[in-house]
Structures are given as C-alpha cells and as structure tokens.
Amino acid sequence: MIKIGEILGSSSSRSNWRPRGVRSRSLHRISRRSRSLFIHRILFTQQDILVERSVTLSQPCRSALGDNRNPQKISIAGDITLSVISGDTSAMCPLRPGMGHRPHGYGETHAAFATSAGNVIARRRGPRMAVAPLQVPSEPVVGGMGRPARIAVVGAGLAGLSCAKYLSEAGFQADVYEARDVLGGKVAAWKDDEGDYYETGLHIFFGAYPNMLSLFQELGISDRLQWKSHSMIFNVPTEATADADGLVRTRPVYSRFDFPEWLPAPLNGIVAILRNNDLLTWGEKVRFAIGLLPAIVFGRRYAENCDSLSWTEWLQRQRIPERVNKEVFSAMSKALNFIGPDEISTTVIMTALNRFLQEKNGSKMAFLDGSPSERLCEPLVDFITARGGSVQLERPLKRIALNPDGSVRYLVLRKGRDEEIVKADAYVSAMPVDILKRLLPDEWRALPLFANLKHLVGVPVINVHLWFDRKLTDVDHLLFSRSELLSVYADMSNTCKGYADDNRSMLELVLAPADEYIGKSDEDIVDATMAELQRLFPQHIGEQAAEKANLRKYHVVKTPRSVYKTTKGLESYRPTQTTPIINFFLAGDFTKQMYLASMEGAVLSGKLAATEIIKTVFEASQDGTPPAEAFLSSSFEN
Ligand SMILES: Cc1cc2nc3c(=O)[nH]c(=O)nc-3n(C[C@H](O)[C@H](O)[C@H](O)COP(=O)(O)OP(=O)(O)OC[C@H]3O[C@@H](n4cnc5c(N)ncnc54)[C@H](O)[C@@H]3O)c2cc1C
C-alpha cells in the first residue's frame, strides 16, 4: 500500500478544506491566471525547496492532518496549500494567515515543506534559498511490490554516503563502492605512526548548513560538533621589532567580528561589521553597505544573476574601494574556493553573505571533534549497513557498460588484480567531476548535460599540518591568515577534542591558491609555510624569536583537483542530479544545489539524488511497476 500520492489543489478556493482524489500520475499544472499556489507531488522535492515564513497550523487543520509526525509549525510563503492523504482521499487547506494560521518570523520569498514521512508537502515555485533541510521520505516508499530496488553508488565521499544513507532509510538496498582504502573523499583523514591524524582539508561546519546539521542529528552524533564563539577572527599584519637584546617578542594581533547573541539576523551581522574598525574605515563600510543594497532587496535571484561577474568586477561596478577586497574578501574568497577575488564568481561570495546575514547563526562555526573519516563517515557506514546496504573500499570504477538503448548495463570495478561486475537497478556517480569526465562512456559525451562538464575543473589546494614543541596560540577558533600564501588555519590542539594538547600546538593550514606549490616537494611547502608563519607568530618562529617554537613533525596533503573552481559564468554548466540516462544519477558537490562546493553541498546533492531515485520508483509504482523495474528504459531521455 502506497501511502503517498500526487495531490493537487489551488488556494483559489474560498473554502478552507477541500477533499481531493489522489493518485494521478500526470503532473497537473495550474494556470498562471489563477495565480494559484499548489501542492505539487509529495516526492517532487528539489534543491530550491524553501522556507519563507513559519506558521502555526490552526487547530482544525492540525487535527485534520491527523498525523502526529506532522509538526505544528511549518514554513510557508504567503498563500500555500498543504495537503494530507488519509486513506484514499486527501484534504487540502490553503495556508493563509487569514485562515487562522499564524505567521512567524521572516525569511525567504518562497516555501516548501515535506514531513519526514513524506506524506505531506507544500511547495511553491520561484527563486529561493533553502534554509530548512530537505526532507527525504524515510519510510519504505513501496511495499509489497517485489524486492527493493538495488542502487550502486560510486564514491564514498559525503555525497555518496549521504545518498546511500537516505536511500537505505527509504527501504532501498544501497551499495557504495569507493576507490580508495579510506572513507570520506575530500574529508578523508589518516593516522600516522605516532597515532596523530592528518586530513585532506581543514573543515569547518557552519550554522547555515541545515542538511549537514540534520544529518548529524539523524545519526545521533550532534555532540561531536564543537561550536565556537560566534565570531570571525582575522590576523592583522604587525611589524616585528627586536628588543635591545636582539630578540623579538612581538605578539600576534587579531581583529574580530563578534556577532552578538542577543540580536537576530541580520542585525547581529551588521553590528559585528560596524563594531570592527580595524580592517575597514567607516567610509568603506558605508560604501560597501550601499553596494550591497540590491543583494539585500533581491536576495538569491540577484546572487545568481551576478555569476557573470568576478567579485572584483562586482566591487568595481558598485564603486566599492579595492581596499575592501584586500582587507576582507581576499581572505573570504580563498577560504570559500581556494582562489582570489579576481577569479571567484560573485555568486559564490553573495551566496555565503546571504546565508551569513539571513540566519542568526549562519556564520557560527563548529569543528568536528576528531577525524572526519572516523567521526562522521563511519556512523554513515553503520547506518547503511544496518539497513542491508554495504560500503566497500578499494573498489575503483573502471568502466560503465551500456545497454543498446544507452542506459547502464553494469559497472566494471577493479577488485585487487581482478575485475568485478556490479549490476544494479540504478547507478549513482558520486565521484569528483574530474574523474567522472574521464569515465563517461563515449556514447554519452555529446549529451549537453555531460558535455557541459568540461567547464568544471577541480582547483588545487594543499593542507599543511605542523606539530610544534610548544603552544603558539590559545585561540580556540578558525583564523583567517590574510597572507598571500595561506588561507585559513587553526590550532587544532585547541579547537578539536580528538587532537587536544595542552602544551603543544598543531597548526592545520590551508595553502591557497596552490597552483604554484602543488608540484613542489613537501619540504619546500613547509619552508614556505614557516616563512609565512614567522610573520604571524614572530615571537615564536624565526632566528630572533624570543620564545622559539621548534617544528617536531609535519604532514602535507596535496589535492591537485579538489572542489571545482568557481570562476564566473559556470553556474549554468553544473549538472542536475537526474541525467538523460534513466538509470544513471549524479551526486557530488559540483552538481546543481545551492550550497556551493562544500560539505553541505555534497550532503544535499546526495539527498537530492536519493529523492530523484525514490521519485522514479514511486512514479513507476503508480502503474503497478515494481521498484526493480522502475529504471528500465528504451531510449535516451534527452
Ligand atoms: C582543503 C579543503 C578544505 C575544505 N574545507 C571545507 C570547509 O571548511 N567547509 C566545507 O563545507 N567544505 C570544505 N571543503 C569542501 C568539501 O570537502 C567538499 O565539498 C566535499 O567533501 C565534497 O564531497 P563529495 O562527496 O562531493 O566529493 P569527494 O569528497 O571528492 O568524494 C568523491 C569520492 O569518490 C571516490 N572516487 C573517485 N574515483 C572513483 C572511482 N573510479 N571509483 C570509486 N570511487 C571513486 C573518491 O575517492 C572519493 O571518496 C574543503 C575541501 C578541501 C579539499
């Protein structure tokens, strides 16, 4: 018995409740003239599902919904219709403030909602920004119709693991195949001979990561996130001067943006900016605020439209002084995509600013309490395997074999010295874009969605770990170095419980842009990093340092092709999670979703791919097609 179905309705009716028949497979469209908002389909969820304002459901609606899993608070945008299926009929209720639903708060301009059970959804079309986690149906979608569909997911980064997690939860058999012997892809970490961890990247979690935070909650591991004070801290270059004895005792200087806890967004951000007078002058702040006005008024749509400009070009167009770039946005640009403001698309910076300023805790940061492979990826694997799926390491995909109609017939993986053939009902690539491009079957290359991938190319980045024999700083936070060579860094002995050391520092530093250094030896990279650190910690590093810190050991992790380089004009080349191939889906931070190339983006992309797969099975089931046959096709879909 399928619990969910397609329901449509319009808010144009004056009546509060309207019973509706369900189970129509076709998509009903409501004319623009009626200006109706409508319930789309329960499983029709997209990345742009969004929240605008919250309402409390009026009591009659709540009881009519009759499902205690339905929250009493949902988020809506103006007139929107909420529906519920009860047995074979549905009831609909236009959610308007006038109907007794109390609006709360303030947010985006569009909205959507689905319960975790997937049996209620309201959705409104339009540009939007997700501030609520996407809900994927968590109950078996189709019961009693043969074996569950089997999905092969390639890549055990956050996108692949998230996709498999949500598929397993919805009753699918999800098997993940990973090329390497370590989980996590770009969040992978390793233990050295002394038991110390080193990582692919210094990773920060933000308050504006709804899907990631809800994933932690669902796995029951939220306590592993170590939240820091709501601040952004920048190094201020200082002139190191030697004392009479020839020794340098100059201390590092930090400039802070502190977001007051007692103020809502965006006021907390505005106050944080206004209170900091170290980096920008009042004149520069005012100029910047005026320049930002269109972004504040038009929100995400404006951010998207700015993809044709680099950040520096946008600043020039808004007549904002170049110093704003030098003092603040050079560091932010490097932190977001490992490239400078002359290269980065304005959409990237605007999207981050939008989230940071729209959500009270959007820019609040957390560190994981240990290695991401162990503390985040392993619980995901446990979740998947507990539901009948599997995660297999050292199983690189070699080739995708096709059926005559162009759909995937099977995967050829490497297994030791042998090959293994993997057959499934549907396949998800959660590999990085650079590798996906290499493995695409020739027959697919001309299809626009795949052809466009040539524009997306991974950017090099280097993660440096330095273990010292003494403490360099007691700052328990991320630091923006504002140096030419380095991006962000942190003293992990302070910020991460699993790496804690009361007496000695372990600095983890991101070296970016890294084009010049990616081909150099580890020794050269460490030397260059130490030279940079001498400027940040002159009292500890360098010949004349009064409280000299000695480097005990180091690890350098180079990623020649990391997240795709978000230069201007690339947004339209990002692929959706569905492809022209009916049984082939995409996940990965480069796929279309609104959270840029980030951990949140990766998790959301996996969720979106899972949602599309569930949707395909659900739609097929309307005709009585069993899950395992939902992905059979006869031709390319494009
Ligand atoms: C230095 C650095 C710092 C970062 N800092 C942050 C941060 O602070 N905050 C943030 O949100 N994000 C950060 N990121 C970005 C974040 O790590 C990524 O966006 C995210 O982890 C990408 O996940 P993914 O699953 O899309 O891709 P990946 O993690 O790349 O996963 C792809 C997986 O596919 C596997 N694979 C490749 N080829 C094959 C094959 N042939 N067969 C099978 N498997 C294959 C790979 O081994 C990998 O495990 C950072 C990234 C780096 C590199």
Ligand as a Chemical Component Dictionary entry (heavy atoms), coordinates in Angstrom:
data_LIG
# 
_chem_comp.id                   LIG 
_chem_comp.type                 NON-POLYMER 
_chem_comp.pdbx_formal_charge   0 
_chem_comp.three_letter_code    LIG 
# 
loop_
_chem_comp_atom.comp_id 
_chem_comp_atom.atom_id 
_chem_comp_atom.alt_atom_id 
_chem_comp_atom.type_symbol 
_chem_comp_atom.charge 
_chem_comp_atom.model_Cartn_x 
_chem_comp_atom.model_Cartn_y 
_chem_comp_atom.model_Cartn_z 
_chem_comp_atom.pdbx_ordinal 
LIG C1  C1  C 0 41.478 21.580 1.744   1  
LIG C2  C2  C 0 39.970 21.546 1.760   2  
LIG C3  C3  C 0 39.289 22.267 2.726   3  
LIG C4  C4  C 0 37.899 22.287 2.720   4  
LIG N1  N1  N 0 37.236 22.983 3.695   5  
LIG C5  C5  C 0 35.890 22.951 3.740   6  
LIG C6  C6  C 0 35.191 23.570 4.808   7  
LIG O1  O1  O 0 35.799 24.140 5.719   8  
LIG N2  N2  N 0 33.831 23.509 4.810   9  
LIG C7  C7  C 0 33.145 22.863 3.822   10 
LIG O2  O2  O 0 31.914 22.820 3.876   11 
LIG N3  N3  N 0 33.775 22.256 2.805   12 
LIG C8  C8  C 0 35.125 22.276 2.735   13 
LIG N4  N4  N 0 35.781 21.637 1.727   14 
LIG C9  C9  C 0 34.985 21.062 0.629   15 
LIG C10 C10 C 0 34.424 19.692 0.972   16 
LIG O3  O3  O 0 35.426 18.857 1.496   17 
LIG C11 C11 C 0 33.867 19.050 -0.293  18 
LIG O4  O4  O 0 32.971 19.955 -0.912  19 
LIG C12 C12 C 0 33.112 17.752 -0.047  20 
LIG O5  O5  O 0 33.773 16.928 0.886   21 
LIG C13 C13 C 0 32.967 17.012 -1.379  22 
LIG O6  O6  O 0 32.281 15.797 -1.201  23 
LIG P1  P1  P 0 31.873 14.900 -2.450  24 
LIG O7  O7  O 0 31.304 13.669 -1.899  25 
LIG O8  O8  O 0 31.089 15.715 -3.391  26 
LIG O9  O9  O 0 33.253 14.586 -3.232  27 
LIG P2  P2  P 0 34.505 13.764 -2.731  28 
LIG O10 O10 O 0 34.736 14.006 -1.301  29 
LIG O11 O11 O 0 35.609 14.099 -3.670  30 
LIG O12 O12 O 0 34.097 12.238 -2.899  31 
LIG C14 C14 C 0 34.251 11.527 -4.092  32 
LIG C15 C15 C 0 34.645 10.096 -3.769  33 
LIG O13 O13 O 0 34.701 9.352  -4.975  34 
LIG C16 C16 C 0 35.805 8.487  -4.880  35 
LIG N5  N5  N 0 36.211 8.053  -6.225  36 
LIG C17 C17 C 0 36.937 8.732  -7.138  37 
LIG N6  N6  N 0 37.111 7.982  -8.227  38 
LIG C18 C18 C 0 36.488 6.804  -8.020  39 
LIG C19 C19 C 0 36.329 5.619  -8.776  40 
LIG N7  N7  N 0 36.861 5.490  -10.000 41 
LIG N8  N8  N 0 35.635 4.595  -8.234  42 
LIG C20 C20 C 0 35.099 4.693  -6.997  43 
LIG N9  N9  N 0 35.219 5.803  -6.226  44 
LIG C21 C21 C 0 35.907 6.845  -6.739  45 
LIG C22 C22 C 0 36.851 9.345  -4.201  46 
LIG O14 O14 O 0 37.911 8.567  -3.694  47 
LIG C23 C23 C 0 36.017 9.998  -3.120  48 
LIG O15 O15 O 0 35.945 9.235  -1.969  49 
LIG C24 C24 C 0 37.177 21.585 1.721   50 
LIG C25 C25 C 0 37.863 20.838 0.773   51 
LIG C26 C26 C 0 39.248 20.806 0.790   52 
LIG C27 C27 C 0 39.972 19.970 -0.242  53 
# 
loop_
_chem_comp_bond.comp_id 
_chem_comp_bond.atom_id_1 
_chem_comp_bond.atom_id_2 
_chem_comp_bond.value_order 
_chem_comp_bond.pdbx_ordinal 
LIG C1  C2  SING 1  
LIG C2  C3  SING 2  
LIG C2  C26 DOUB 3  
LIG C3  C4  DOUB 4  
LIG C4  N1  SING 5  
LIG C4  C24 SING 6  
LIG N1  C5  DOUB 7  
LIG C5  C6  SING 8  
LIG C5  C8  SING 9  
LIG C6  O1  DOUB 10 
LIG C6  N2  SING 11 
LIG N2  C7  SING 12 
LIG C7  O2  DOUB 13 
LIG C7  N3  SING 14 
LIG N3  C8  DOUB 15 
LIG C8  N4  SING 16 
LIG N4  C9  SING 17 
LIG N4  C24 SING 18 
LIG C9  C10 SING 19 
LIG C10 O3  SING 20 
LIG C10 C11 SING 21 
LIG C11 O4  SING 22 
LIG C11 C12 SING 23 
LIG C12 O5  SING 24 
LIG C12 C13 SING 25 
LIG C13 O6  SING 26 
LIG O6  P1  SING 27 
LIG P1  O7  DOUB 28 
LIG P1  O8  SING 29 
LIG P1  O9  SING 30 
LIG O9  P2  SING 31 
LIG P2  O10 DOUB 32 
LIG P2  O11 SING 33 
LIG P2  O12 SING 34 
LIG O12 C14 SING 35 
LIG C14 C15 SING 36 
LIG C15 O13 SING 37 
LIG C15 C23 SING 38 
LIG O13 C16 SING 39 
LIG C16 N5  SING 40 
LIG C16 C22 SING 41 
LIG N5  C17 SING 42 
LIG N5  C21 SING 43 
LIG C17 N6  DOUB 44 
LIG N6  C18 SING 45 
LIG C18 C19 SING 46 
LIG C18 C21 DOUB 47 
LIG C19 N7  SING 48 
LIG C19 N8  DOUB 49 
LIG N8  C20 SING 50 
LIG C20 N9  DOUB 51 
LIG N9  C21 SING 52 
LIG C22 O14 SING 53 
LIG C22 C23 SING 54 
LIG C23 O15 SING 55 
LIG C24 C25 DOUB 56 
LIG C25 C26 SING 57 
LIG C26 C27 SING 58 
# 
